[in-house]
């Protein structure tokens, strides 16, 4: 069990590193995600094919999974766009609004009762974002993009849960990467027309970062989660992932010195967001114990 928890926190650390690649890769966010999904799809296909775990999925189901993959790709585009417009800390702090959007959208999509507690706890996080938005005007564009990113992440999580009940996680991930890549391939010409770049080809350093992002922080992260879930409950894993924004902010401070860029308003807003996470965690534990 001890090894499982070590692997769990390594996976959370890897998840925390994904934001750092938004700063390290100098390609724009659209190309970054396009390459990430392409490389992840190719490498995961080879892993599944080589291990004999590649399975056939009905075409209609493939389309549904691919559609959720496009949602994931769009979430990543806005997530990295937020980081590039502001910084890593702002990007991951805005990601904390996923709980708020999930509480609003899930009852509409899967037709369950609206939870007033979930809304109230999530509104504490919203107050944190508003505090940063009001007093730290440097990052307003990044915050707006980050809020859209968190809404897309919530939508992806809900739809992924609906679609994924009949399929293995590995095949889900493969077709999501393929669907996201193909969807972005259709959208990328329009995106690059609006936001032109000098080159669409990554240099050697960028390609190395993209390879690490796809192999370690996408496929490696997924494989670790699969191993952990064999020994640790999904409930514990989901609660533990509330630490991801904290890990990302600490890493951003260590690697990019972002502590110098952040104002008191950011830390006050972050405090409210962490309070929201703690309240949601406490409620989840209390509900689990009942």
Backbone torsions as a table, in degrees:
resi	resn	phi	psi	omega
1	UNK	NA	-36.0	179.1
2	UNK	-60.5	-43.6	178.7
3	UNK	-61.8	-37.1	-179.9
4	UNK	-64.0	-41.5	179.7
5	UNK	-70.8	-32.8	174.6
6	UNK	-63.1	-45.5	178.0
7	UNK	-63.2	-37.5	178.9
8	UNK	-59.5	-47.1	-177.3
9	UNK	-75.2	-26.0	171.6
10	UNK	-66.0	-41.2	179.3
11	UNK	-64.6	-37.9	178.0
12	UNK	-67.2	-38.9	177.4
13	UNK	-62.8	-42.9	177.2
14	UNK	-61.8	-40.5	176.9
15	UNK	-62.3	-37.5	177.2
16	UNK	-64.0	-32.0	-179.4
17	UNK	-71.2	-21.7	-176.2
18	UNK	-58.9	-36.9	178.3
19	UNK	-65.3	-35.0	-179.3
20	UNK	-63.2	-33.3	179.9
21	UNK	-66.0	-22.6	175.3
22	UNK	-63.0	-29.5	176.1
23	UNK	-87.1	-38.4	-175.2
24	UNK	-70.5	-41.3	-179.9
25	UNK	-80.1	122.1	-174.9
26	UNK	-86.5	-6.3	173.5
27	UNK	-65.4	156.6	177.0
28	UNK	-70.2	166.5	-171.1
29	UNK	-61.3	-33.5	179.4
30	UNK	-64.8	-47.7	178.9
31	UNK	-68.1	-37.3	179.1
32	UNK	-57.1	-49.9	-177.7
33	UNK	-69.9	-38.4	178.5
34	UNK	-58.1	-48.3	178.5
35	UNK	-67.8	-38.3	179.7
36	UNK	-59.7	-46.6	-177.2
37	UNK	-71.4	-36.5	177.3
38	UNK	-62.7	-51.6	-178.0
39	UNK	-64.2	-41.8	179.7
40	UNK	-64.0	-41.2	-179.9
41	UNK	-63.8	-45.9	-179.0
42	UNK	-63.8	-47.7	-176.8
43	UNK	-68.4	-39.0	179.2
44	UNK	-67.8	-38.9	176.5
45	UNK	-58.8	-45.5	-179.3
46	UNK	-64.6	-39.8	179.1
47	UNK	-64.1	-47.8	-178.6
48	UNK	-67.9	-40.5	178.9
49	UNK	-64.9	-44.0	-179.4
50	UNK	-67.1	-30.2	-179.1
51	UNK	-93.6	1.6	179.1
52	UNK	71.3	21.7	-177.3
53	UNK	-103.0	8.0	178.6
54	UNK	-75.8	124.7	-176.6
55	UNK	-123.4	152.9	177.5
56	UNK	-80.6	140.9	178.3
57	UNK	-127.3	134.6	178.7
58	UNK	-53.1	142.4	-173.7
59	UNK	-57.9	-39.4	179.6
60	UNK	-61.9	-39.1	178.1
61	UNK	-69.8	-36.7	177.9
62	UNK	-59.3	-41.7	179.5
63	UNK	-62.5	-40.8	178.9
64	UNK	-64.5	-45.3	-179.7
65	UNK	-65.1	-41.8	179.3
66	UNK	-61.6	-36.7	177.7
67	UNK	-62.9	-40.8	176.6
68	UNK	-67.2	-32.5	177.2
69	UNK	-63.8	-37.4	176.7
70	UNK	-65.2	-38.9	175.4
71	UNK	-60.0	-42.3	178.3
72	UNK	-62.9	-43.3	179.2
73	UNK	-61.5	-43.0	178.8
74	UNK	-65.2	-39.0	175.6
75	UNK	-58.8	-46.0	180.0
76	UNK	-63.0	-39.6	179.4
77	UNK	-60.0	-46.9	179.9
78	UNK	-70.2	-35.8	178.5
79	UNK	-61.2	-49.4	179.7
80	UNK	-72.0	-29.7	174.7
81	UNK	-62.7	-39.6	177.1
82	UNK	-63.2	-42.3	179.7
83	UNK	-64.2	-43.0	-178.4
84	UNK	-71.3	-31.0	178.5
85	UNK	-78.4	-25.2	-179.1
86	UNK	-128.1	-99.4	174.7
87	UNK	-161.2	178.6	-176.4
88	UNK	-61.6	-43.5	-176.7
89	UNK	-60.2	-44.0	178.5
90	UNK	-64.0	-43.1	-179.5
91	UNK	-58.6	-45.9	-176.9
92	UNK	-78.0	-28.8	176.3
93	UNK	-65.8	-42.9	177.3
94	UNK	-63.6	-31.4	178.8
95	UNK	-61.6	-23.9	179.2
96	UNK	-65.7	-11.0	177.7
97	UNK	-79.4	-1.4	178.8
98	UNK	-55.0	-41.0	179.6
99	UNK	-60.0	-39.8	179.6
100	UNK	-64.6	-48.7	-178.8
101	UNK	-68.5	-33.9	176.8
102	UNK	-64.0	-43.4	179.5
103	UNK	-61.9	-31.3	179.3
104	UNK	-82.4	-42.6	-170.9
105	UNK	-86.2	-34.2	-175.0
106	UNK	-59.8	-43.8	177.7
107	UNK	-60.6	-31.5	-179.6
108	UNK	-74.5	-37.0	-174.1
109	UNK	-84.8	-45.3	-178.4
110	UNK	-103.5	4.8	173.8
111	UNK	57.2	50.9	171.7
112	UNK	-108.5	168.9	-178.2
113	UNK	-66.2	141.5	175.9
114	UNK	-70.3	129.5	-180.0
115	UNK	-94.3	112.4	179.4
116	UNK	-63.9	-37.9	179.6
117	UNK	-62.3	-44.1	179.8
118	UNK	-61.1	-41.7	179.1
119	UNK	-63.2	-46.7	-177.8
120	UNK	-64.4	-45.1	178.9
121	UNK	-62.6	-40.1	-178.8
122	UNK	-69.8	-30.6	178.7
123	UNK	-64.4	-25.5	174.8
124	UNK	-62.3	-41.4	176.8
125	UNK	-65.6	-39.3	178.1
126	UNK	-60.4	-42.0	177.7
127	UNK	-60.2	-37.1	177.7
128	UNK	-63.7	-44.2	178.3
129	UNK	-64.5	-42.8	179.6
130	UNK	-61.9	-39.5	179.1
131	UNK	-60.7	-46.3	179.1
132	UNK	-65.2	-43.0	-177.8
133	UNK	-61.2	-41.1	-176.2
134	UNK	-72.0	-39.9	-170.9
135	UNK	-102.7	-17.7	179.4
136	UNK	-116.6	80.9	-172.0
137	UNK	-69.1	-14.6	-179.1
138	UNK	-62.8	-28.2	-169.7
139	UNK	-110.5	18.8	-174.6
140	UNK	-62.2	-42.4	179.3
141	UNK	-62.3	-45.3	178.9
142	UNK	-61.8	-37.2	179.8
143	UNK	-68.0	-44.2	179.6
144	UNK	-60.5	-45.7	178.6
145	UNK	-63.7	-39.0	180.0
146	UNK	-65.7	-36.1	178.2
147	UNK	-65.5	-42.0	176.3
148	UNK	-62.0	-40.3	178.6
149	UNK	-59.4	-43.6	-178.4
150	UNK	-69.2	-34.0	176.5
151	UNK	-65.1	-42.3	177.4
152	UNK	-65.9	-36.6	178.2
153	UNK	-64.2	-42.3	178.0
154	UNK	-63.3	-42.9	179.2
155	UNK	-63.0	-41.4	177.7
156	UNK	-62.2	-46.7	-177.7
157	UNK	-59.2	-43.6	-178.1
158	UNK	-67.6	-48.2	-178.6
159	UNK	-68.7	-35.5	178.6
160	UNK	-63.0	-38.0	179.0
161	UNK	-65.8	-38.4	179.6
162	UNK	-69.4	-43.5	-174.8
163	UNK	-77.6	-33.3	-169.0
164	UNK	-82.3	0.7	-174.8
165	UNK	-68.3	-22.2	-175.1
166	UNK	-103.6	2.4	-172.4
167	UNK	-131.6	156.6	177.5
168	UNK	-70.4	151.8	-178.2
169	UNK	-61.7	-37.6	-177.6
170	UNK	-65.2	-43.1	179.0
171	UNK	-70.1	-35.8	175.0
172	UNK	-57.8	-50.2	-177.8
173	UNK	-61.8	-43.1	-179.4
174	UNK	-59.5	-51.5	-177.2
175	UNK	-71.8	-26.4	174.0
176	UNK	-68.0	-41.3	177.5
177	UNK	-64.5	-42.9	179.2
178	UNK	-65.3	-46.0	-180.0
179	UNK	-62.2	-43.2	178.2
180	UNK	-63.4	-42.4	179.5
181	UNK	-63.1	-47.8	-178.9
182	UNK	-65.7	-40.9	178.5
183	UNK	-62.5	-44.5	179.2
184	UNK	-68.4	-30.9	177.0
185	UNK	-60.5	-38.1	177.9
186	UNK	-71.2	-35.3	-175.9
187	UNK	-86.5	-24.0	-171.3
188	UNK	-61.2	-40.0	178.3
189	UNK	-57.6	-40.4	178.5
190	UNK	-68.5	-39.5	-179.5
191	UNK	-63.7	-44.3	-178.6
192	UNK	-72.3	-24.3	174.2
193	UNK	-68.3	-39.1	179.2
194	UNK	-76.3	-35.9	-178.6
195	UNK	-126.3	77.3	-174.8
196	UNK	-65.1	150.1	179.2
197	UNK	-129.6	160.4	-179.5
198	UNK	-72.6	-36.5	179.9
199	UNK	-149.0	148.4	176.9
200	UNK	-100.8	-4.2	-179.3
201	UNK	-92.5	130.2	178.5
202	UNK	-75.7	143.0	172.7
203	UNK	-72.0	180.0	-176.6
204	UNK	-60.7	-44.6	-179.2
205	UNK	-65.9	-45.1	177.9
206	UNK	-60.7	-41.6	179.9
207	UNK	-63.7	-38.8	177.7
208	UNK	-63.0	-44.7	177.9
209	UNK	-62.2	-42.8	179.8
210	UNK	-64.3	-38.6	178.3
211	UNK	-63.8	-43.1	177.9
212	UNK	-65.7	-41.1	179.3
213	UNK	-61.4	-44.4	-178.8
214	UNK	-72.5	-44.4	-174.1
215	UNK	-78.6	-48.4	-173.6
216	UNK	-87.3	-49.0	-172.6
217	UNK	-91.5	-0.4	174.5
218	UNK	-118.1	-65.6	-178.4
219	UNK	-72.6	-46.7	-179.7
220	UNK	-60.6	-42.0	177.3
221	UNK	-60.7	-45.2	179.3
222	UNK	-62.1	-45.9	-178.8
223	UNK	-63.3	-38.4	176.9
224	UNK	-63.9	-42.4	179.4
225	UNK	-61.0	-40.3	179.1
226	UNK	-61.9	-44.4	179.3
227	UNK	-64.1	-42.2	-178.1
228	UNK	-65.3	-42.0	-176.8
229	UNK	-65.7	-15.3	176.1
230	UNK	-74.0	-20.9	-177.5
231	UNK	-121.3	-21.8	-176.5
232	UNK	-120.1	141.9	-177.7
233	UNK	-67.0	151.4	177.2
234	UNK	-59.8	-33.8	178.0
235	UNK	-58.4	-48.9	-179.7
236	UNK	-65.2	-40.3	179.5
237	UNK	-62.4	-47.1	-179.1
238	UNK	-62.4	-40.7	177.5
239	UNK	-64.8	-41.6	-178.2
240	UNK	-62.8	-31.8	-178.6
241	UNK	-71.2	-5.6	171.1
242	UNK	-65.5	-16.3	178.7
243	UNK	-80.2	-12.0	-174.5
244	UNK	-54.7	-49.2	179.3
245	UNK	-60.9	-35.0	178.6
246	UNK	-63.9	-45.9	178.3
247	UNK	-60.2	-43.4	-178.1
248	UNK	-62.6	-43.7	-178.9
249	UNK	-65.2	-43.0	178.2
250	UNK	-61.8	-44.6	179.1
251	UNK	-63.1	-40.7	179.4
252	UNK	-64.5	-37.0	177.4
253	UNK	-67.3	-39.2	-179.1
254	UNK	-71.4	-43.5	-173.5
255	UNK	-87.2	-35.2	-174.2
256	UNK	-117.4	1.5	179.4
257	UNK	61.1	36.6	-175.2
258	UNK	-69.8	-13.7	178.6
259	UNK	-58.6	-30.4	-179.5
260	UNK	-72.3	-24.5	-176.6
261	UNK	-86.4	-16.1	-169.5
262	UNK	-95.3	136.8	-177.0
263	UNK	-95.3	176.6	176.4
264	UNK	-60.6	-36.1	179.8
265	UNK	-60.3	-37.7	178.9
266	UNK	-63.2	-47.8	-177.3
267	UNK	-66.8	-36.3	176.5
268	UNK	-65.4	-43.8	177.7
269	UNK	-64.4	-40.9	177.6
270	UNK	-61.4	-38.6	178.1
271	UNK	-60.2	-41.7	178.1
272	UNK	-66.4	-38.7	179.5
273	UNK	-65.5	-43.2	177.6
274	UNK	-64.0	-37.0	176.5
275	UNK	-62.2	-41.5	177.5
276	UNK	-60.3	-44.1	179.2
277	UNK	-62.7	-42.7	179.9
278	UNK	-64.5	-41.3	178.8
279	UNK	-63.6	-42.7	178.9
280	UNK	-66.8	-38.0	178.1
281	UNK	-65.0	-45.6	179.9
282	UNK	-61.1	-42.9	179.7
283	UNK	-65.4	-40.0	179.1
284	UNK	-64.5	-41.3	179.2
285	UNK	-66.2	-43.6	-179.5
286	UNK	-62.9	-41.6	179.3
287	UNK	-65.9	-38.8	-179.2
288	UNK	-65.8	-34.3	-177.0
289	UNK	-76.3	-17.2	-176.1
290	UNK	-75.5	NA	NA
